[in-house]
Amino acid sequence: MTLVKHELKQGKPALLIWTAVIAFMLAVCILIYPEMETQMNGVSAMFAEMGSFSAAFGMDRLNFGEFMGFFGVECGNVLGLGGAFFAALTGISILAKEEKEQTAEFLLTHPVSRKQILIQKLISMLLQIVILNLIIIAAAILSIYAIGEKPDVRSLSLLFLAYFLLQVETAAVCFGISAFLSRGSLGIGLGMAALFYFLNIIANLTDKAGFLKYITPFGYTESADIIADKCLNTGYLSAGLVFTVIGIGTGFFRYCKKDIL
């Protein structure tokens, strides 16, 4: 597990920065809720009448006057976008950076197979996502406790689980793409995360684009559905699992056949 430790050490600065920023923004969102609670009922009615704009973000089905409704929209965007961007950046650089930094030749001279290298890199990528989520969840729980709210534990847990799975899927897809890159591209990673986000918005705007929910991991993180149904959509989750497996499988297949420069 030497490579796992090395990857964690190398990725530590980025992990700390992203974790601190997301945890801070999430805590701020939660802590300001008591100040906004009395105004939220009017805001809910206003958003419910804004047609397509409200539907795009699921705001027409959530009550901002309740903590879970507020958390689902305001905090959900922080968790969704922040987590997806971090996962994408981690996944897209995990393999390509070896050639970009010209360390691949040195790495491959060691008595370790490419599959072992890939497995350890994959483990380090997943560990970083786990660490990010553990700290974020701890920050959220402390903030909720500080304002004296008692949210629905099941709905809250499912929301955190959905965003964790979103990050894993995004990282896996970018992991597969990373195997095709020789110089790395953070722009591609950020672009993939943004693409997933906007595909979900388009799917919310019209039923004709509903199939996009099966393509984007944001489809199973819809807070309005999770809070109302108290479960995750198994259809979207199954599609997400398929994309996760394809991403990881593609990364392994391509990297093992790739000529490393």
N, C-alpha and C positions, 0 to 999 in steps of 0.2 A: 504493500500500500504506500510505497515511497512516493509514487507519482501523485496519488490522491492528496497526500500532505503537501507536496510541492504546488499542486494546482490550487489548493485552498489558501496556501500562503501567498501565492501570486495574485489570487483574486480577492484577497482580504480587503485591500483599500476600496475597491469598487463595491464590494458587499457591504462594508461599513457605511459608506456614503449613501447608497441606495436605501439601506435599511433605516438609517437615521432620518433621511428625508421623508420616506413613506410613513414611518412610525410617527414622526412629528406632525405631518399634515393630517394623518388619521386622528391623532389625539386632539388636535386643534378643532377638527370638524365635530368631534364628540363633545368637547368641552364647551363649545359655543351653543350647543343645542338648547340648554335651559334659557338662554337669552332670547332665542328665536322661537321657542315653543308656542308662546301666545300669539305669534303672528303667522304660524304655519297653517292654521286652518283656512285662513283667507287665501294664502298662497296655493294651497291644494286645490281650492275651487277655481282659482285663476288658471293654473296649469291644466286642469281637467278640461278647460274650454279652449285650449290652444291647438286642438286638432292634431295634425301630423307631427308637429314639434313635440308635443307631449308623448305621443305614441312612440316616437323614435327613441326616447329615453325611458319609456315605461312609467312616466310620471302621471299618466292618466289613471293608473290603477293603484297608486300608493297614496296613503294619507300622511302628509307631511306633519300633521299634528301629533302623530304617534312616533315614538323613537325609532321603531323598526322601519317605518316608511322613510324617515329622514336619513337613517343610516344606509338604507338600501340604495338611495340615489346619490347623496353627497359623499358618503364614505365609500360607497361601491365604486364610484368613478376613480377615487384615489387608489383603491386596492387593485381595480382592474387594469387601468392604464399603467400605473407605477409598476405593478408586479409583472405585467406583460412586457414592458420595455426592458426591465432588468433581466427577465428570463430570455428574451430574444437576444440581447447583447451578450449574455453568457453563452448561449448555445451557438451563436454565429461565429464566435471567436475561439471556441474550445479546441477546434482542430486546425483551422486556417492559420492561427497565430504561430504555429510551429514553423511553417514555411516563411511567413512574413518576418518573423524574428530570426530566421535562419538557424533554428535550433533543432529542426527535424532530423537532420543528418546525425547530429550528436545523440539524439534520443534513440534513434533506430539502431545505433551501433551497440546498445546495451543488450544483454541476454534476456530479452523480453519480446514476445510476439506482438504483432500489430493488434491482434484481438485483445490481448491483455492491456495494451496501452489504451485502446478504445473503452474497455470496461472500466478502467480506473478513471479515465476522463469523464465518462458518463456518471460514475458514482460521485465524483467531485462536483459535477454540475448539479446533480440532484440534492446533494448535501447543502450546497449554497442556497438552493431554493427552500429547503426545509428550515435552515437557520433563519433566513429572511422571514418566513412565515411565523415561526415560533416567537420571534421578538416582536413582530407586528401584532400578533394575537395578544401577547402579554401587555403591550402598550394599550391596546383597545380595551382589554378587561380592566386594567387599572383606571383608565379614563372613564369608563362606564360606572365603575364603582365610585369614582370621585364625584360624579354628578348625581349619584343616588338612583340611577335608573335600573329597572329589572326587566330586561328584554326577554323575549321568547328564546330560550336556550337552544331549542332545536333549530329554529330558523336561522339564528346567528351562527350556529355551528355549520349548518349546510352552506351558508354564504361563504364562510371561510374555506370550507372544503372545496366549493366550486372554484373559487379564485386560485386555490392551490393547484387544482387539476388543470386550470387554464394555463398557469405558468409552466407546468410540466409539459403540456402539449405544445405550447409555443416554443419552449426550449428544445423539445424533441424534433420538431419540424426544422428549426434553425440548425440543430445539430446535423441533420441530414444534408442541408444546404451547405453547411460549413465544409463538408468533405469534398465539395466540388470547387472550393475556392483556394487559391494559392497565396493570396496576399491579404485576405480578410476584408470584410466590409461591414462596418458598424451600421452604415446607411441601410444595407439590405435587412439587417436585423430589426432596426427601428421601423423600416418600411413594412415588414411583415406584421409586426405588432399593430401598427396603425391600420393596415389593410383589414386585419381581423376585426378590429373595432368598428370600422366604417361598414363592413359587410353586415354586421349585426344591426346597425342603424338602418341600413337599407331594407333589411328583412323586416324590421319593425314598421316601416313606412307603408308597405304594401304586402298583401297576402300572396301576390304573384311571385314575390322574391323570398317567400318563406323557406324555400329549399336551402337558402344560404345559411340558415341556422345549423345545418348539418356540416357546413364547411368551417365556420368560425367557432372557436372555443368560447367566445362570448355568448353564444347561443344558450349554453347551459348555466350561465352566471346571471341570467335575467332575474333581478331581485324581486320584481313584482310577482313572477311565477313561483319563485322559491318561498316567499313569505306567504303567498296565498295557498299553495299546495302542500307546503312543508315537505317537499321532496325535490330531487333533481330529475330532470327529464331524461329518462333512460335512453330514448332514441338519440338525442344529441350527444349524450355521454358515450354511447356505443360508437358513434361516428368519430368522436374525439379519440377514443381508444385506438381505432383503426389508424387514424392519422399519426398518432403517437408511435405506434408500432412500425408504420411505414417510414416515418422519419428516422427512427433509430436503426431500423433494418437497412435503409438506404445509406446511412452514414457508415455502417459497418462494411457493407458490400463495396461501396466506392473507395473507402480509405484502404481497404485490404488489397485492392487492385491498382491503386493509384501509384504513379511514378513520382516519388518525392524528390523535389529539386533541392 
